[in-house]
Amino acid sequence: MARSKIFIADDHKLVIEAFQKLLESHYDVVGTATDGFSLLRAAPPLKPDVILIDLAMPLRNGLDAGRQLKSTMPAVKLVFVTMNEDPDIAREAMRQGASGYLLKSSVWEELFQAIRLALKGGSYVTPSIAQGMEEAFTRDPQARGTDKTLTSRQREVIQLLAEGKSMKEAADVLKVTPRTIAFHKYRVMDNLGIKTTASLIQFAIYNHILIG
């Protein structure tokens, strides 16, 4: 029986090498990439069954690259392996068709479980992240709703940015990474059709996210 094919995308070569050594006795590792553009160029011709993909990659982040891959390779299974513990980002990854979301701090068995479930058409989310996703939905049941609905975290980000804080300062307040702040900012701008930060601040004032 032919072995399933795995592609690994991560901006740290040590991580790629560790995954290769771990997986090669069970799967065929057919390719690797250290940035989003390389992933988009290299993966399709190799026709992997599963792509292990990090969120924080240069040139094209993992979420954007994954969305593009799913549009051109709908059958491919995406399993995100990341340091990012934000349940909103995990939920967005799963909404876009990911089959798995786990942390780099997870035990190795979780990685194998995520791959096995993905290959069977199922999905896997690290338990702590899954709990956070459920709690976020409980607090804000419209968080999965239309593009015009802001999640609680998005409102926090927009308020801090509208108050004049930099992405790093907002990240320090919310105890997340600047990449997470950027993700929420540009997600809101894209959903609302807002093109500039100035327009985003006007939106915040008009909607009483920031009192002008």
Secondary structure, DSSP 4 states (H G I P E B T S, - for coil): -PPPEEEEE-S-HHHHHHHHHHHTTTSEEEEEESSHHHHHHHHHHH--SEEEE-S--SSS-HHHHHHHHHHH-TTPEEEEEES---HHHHHHHHHTT-SEEEETTS-HHHHHHHHHHHHTT--EE-HHHHHHHHHHHHH-TTTTS-TTPPPHHHHHHHHHHHTT--HHHHHHHHTS-HHHHHHHHHHHHHHHT--SHHHHHHHHHHTTSS--
